[in-house]
Amino acid sequence: MLGGFGLLDRWGLSLLFLLAAVLHEAGHLTALWLLDISVEAIELRAGGAVIRASLRGEERELWAIAAGPAVNLLLAAVFWLPWLDFALCNLALGLGNLLPLPKRDGGRILHTLRRW
């Protein structure tokens, strides 16, 4: 799928978007590490990565879920002037993941808040 996306990418954004996606997942993993939550498995799928972790408590879960989009939004702000293409990829990924849809970070945040 990624290869096909790269072939159809006239603007050369596929590698920037891939970098933004890797940094998004690194944000989740860093938060899990800082919160001392062990990662059980990482699955790479067409729609992104799925990180399975032993979460203990809603507050910790919220921080871990929000970390990915937060990284993208921060990178969008930092790179807005010097590297607009990369900033826009991060903005799209961050906002897209915050949509309140199932299996997206925004949907998971809402689900966690409802349990709280």
N, C-alpha and C positions, 0 to 999 in steps of 0.2 A: 504494500500500500504506500509506504513512504517513497519507494522508488518511483511509483506512478505519479505521486504528488510532485516529486522532483522533476520529472519529465515535463509535466504540465505547468510548471512554475515559470512564467515569463519574467517575473520581477526579481527572481533570485531570493525569495523569502523563505524557502523551505528549510535551509540550514539555520537561518536565524530563528525560525519558529521551533525547530528541533532543539536548538540551544536553550530557548526560553522554556520549553517543556522539561528539559533535563534540570534546569535550575529550579523550576517549580517543584519537581519531585525531590530535589536536594533540600529545598526548604522544608518539606514535610519530614524528611529523614533527619535533618538537623534539629528540628523541634522535638522529634521523638527522642533523639539522643540527649538533648538538653533536659528533657523531662524524665530521663532515665526509664524510658519505656522500650522494652525489647521488641525488635522486629522479627516476626515469625517467618515471613516470606514476602518476596517482591515478584509480582507477575507483570510482564510487559504485554500489553494488549494493543490492538489497533486504536482504541480510544484513549490510550494513556496507560499509565502504570497503576497497579493495584497493590497497595502496601497493607499487609496484614500484621497487626501489632496487638499486643496484649494491653489494651487500654484499661486504666483503672480510674474511673471518675470522669464525670462530664466536663469539668473545667479543663482538665488535662487534654481530653479529647478535642475540645474546642480549639485550644492552642495549636494542637498538631494539625487539625484540618485547615485552620485559617492560615497557617504558615505558608503553604504553597501559593495561594493567590496574593498574599501579602508580599512575598518575594517578587512576583511579577509586577505588582503595582509600584513597588519601590524601584525596581529596575526601569520601569516606564518613566518614572519621574526623573531618575538620575540621568538617563540617556536621552531625554526628550530633545535637547538641542544638539549634542554632539553626534548622536547616531539615531536619527528619527525612525528608520526602518526597524531597528531592533526594539526601540521603545514602543512602536505600534504593535509589534508581535507580542510583546509582554503585556501591553494593555488589553489586547484582544483575548489573550489566554487568561489573564487574571480576571477580567470581567465575565468572560464566558464561563469560567469555573465557579463564579459566585452566583450564577443563575440558580434559582431555587428548584432545580430539577433533580429527580432521583439519580443517584450515582455520580452527581457532580458535587463539588465541595459545598456549594451554597445549599443544596438539598440536604446534605449531611449535617451542615451547621444547624439548619432549621429543625431537623429531626432530633438532634442532640439537645437543642434549646427546649423543645417540647417535652422531652423526658426530664429535664431539669426542673 
